[in-house]
Amino acid sequence: MTTRPGYSWNLRQIMATKGLWKTSELGPLLEARGVTLSSAQVYRLVANTPERLSLMTLAALCDILACTPSDLISITAEEQQRTARSPRAKSRPRRARVGPS
């Protein structure tokens, strides 16, 4: 078995505990701290798990929500089982047979 690192993004839950229910409320708070994001970017930041995040944005979120980065990001380890491939299971395409119709 192999272990694959993973993480979960808890921004929406932390916002709810602080009384911030709308993503539109977060944009001006970020902008006051020097982080300018469009309303669509703020929505994606809250609704989805980001793959990349600037440290300035992370620091601003922690300042706004009075939390730490470990409150926003939970690290998980996912175990994956390796599957053995047979020698014939190579990813080589099969030759097409073309014949009269």
Secondary structure as a PSIPRED ss2 file (coil, helix, strand):
# PSIPRED VFORMAT (PSIPRED V4.0)

   1 M C   1.000  0.000  0.000
   2 T E   0.000  0.000  1.000
   3 T E   0.000  0.000  1.000
   4 R E   0.000  0.000  1.000
   5 P E   0.000  0.000  1.000
   6 G E   0.000  0.000  1.000
   7 Y E   0.000  0.000  1.000
   8 S E   0.000  0.000  1.000
   9 W E   0.000  0.000  1.000
  10 N C   1.000  0.000  0.000
  11 L H   0.000  1.000  0.000
  12 R H   0.000  1.000  0.000
  13 Q H   0.000  1.000  0.000
  14 I H   0.000  1.000  0.000
  15 M H   0.000  1.000  0.000
  16 A H   0.000  1.000  0.000
  17 T H   0.000  1.000  0.000
  18 K C   1.000  0.000  0.000
  19 G C   1.000  0.000  0.000
  20 L C   1.000  0.000  0.000
  21 W C   1.000  0.000  0.000
  22 K C   1.000  0.000  0.000
  23 T H   0.000  1.000  0.000
  24 S H   0.000  1.000  0.000
  25 E H   0.000  1.000  0.000
  26 L H   0.000  1.000  0.000
  27 G H   0.000  1.000  0.000
  28 P H   0.000  1.000  0.000
  29 L H   0.000  1.000  0.000
  30 L H   0.000  1.000  0.000
  31 E H   0.000  1.000  0.000
  32 A H   0.000  1.000  0.000
  33 R C   1.000  0.000  0.000
  34 G C   1.000  0.000  0.000
  35 V C   1.000  0.000  0.000
  36 T C   1.000  0.000  0.000
  37 L C   1.000  0.000  0.000
  38 S C   1.000  0.000  0.000
  39 S H   0.000  1.000  0.000
  40 A H   0.000  1.000  0.000
  41 Q H   0.000  1.000  0.000
  42 V H   0.000  1.000  0.000
  43 Y H   0.000  1.000  0.000
  44 R H   0.000  1.000  0.000
  45 L H   0.000  1.000  0.000
  46 V H   0.000  1.000  0.000
  47 A H   0.000  1.000  0.000
  48 N C   1.000  0.000  0.000
  49 T C   1.000  0.000  0.000
  50 P C   1.000  0.000  0.000
  51 E C   1.000  0.000  0.000
  52 R C   1.000  0.000  0.000
  53 L C   1.000  0.000  0.000
  54 S C   1.000  0.000  0.000
  55 L H   0.000  1.000  0.000
  56 M H   0.000  1.000  0.000
  57 T H   0.000  1.000  0.000
  58 L H   0.000  1.000  0.000
  59 A H   0.000  1.000  0.000
  60 A H   0.000  1.000  0.000
  61 L H   0.000  1.000  0.000
  62 C H   0.000  1.000  0.000
  63 D H   0.000  1.000  0.000
  64 I H   0.000  1.000  0.000
  65 L H   0.000  1.000  0.000
  66 A C   1.000  0.000  0.000
  67 C C   1.000  0.000  0.000
  68 T C   1.000  0.000  0.000
  69 P H   0.000  1.000  0.000
  70 S H   0.000  1.000  0.000
  71 D H   0.000  1.000  0.000
  72 L H   0.000  1.000  0.000
  73 I E   0.000  0.000  1.000
  74 S E   0.000  0.000  1.000
  75 I E   0.000  0.000  1.000
  76 T E   0.000  0.000  1.000
  77 A E   0.000  0.000  1.000
  78 E E   0.000  0.000  1.000
  79 E E   0.000  0.000  1.000
  80 Q E   0.000  0.000  1.000
  81 Q C   1.000  0.000  0.000
  82 R C   1.000  0.000  0.000
  83 T C   1.000  0.000  0.000
  84 A C   1.000  0.000  0.000
  85 R C   1.000  0.000  0.000
  86 S C   1.000  0.000  0.000
  87 P C   1.000  0.000  0.000
  88 R C   1.000  0.000  0.000
  89 A C   1.000  0.000  0.000
  90 K C   1.000  0.000  0.000
  91 S C   1.000  0.000  0.000
  92 R C   1.000  0.000  0.000
  93 P C   1.000  0.000  0.000
  94 R C   1.000  0.000  0.000
  95 R C   1.000  0.000  0.000
  96 A C   1.000  0.000  0.000
  97 R C   1.000  0.000  0.000
  98 V C   1.000  0.000  0.000
  99 G C   1.000  0.000  0.000
 100 P C   1.000  0.000  0.000
 101 S C   1.000  0.000  0.000
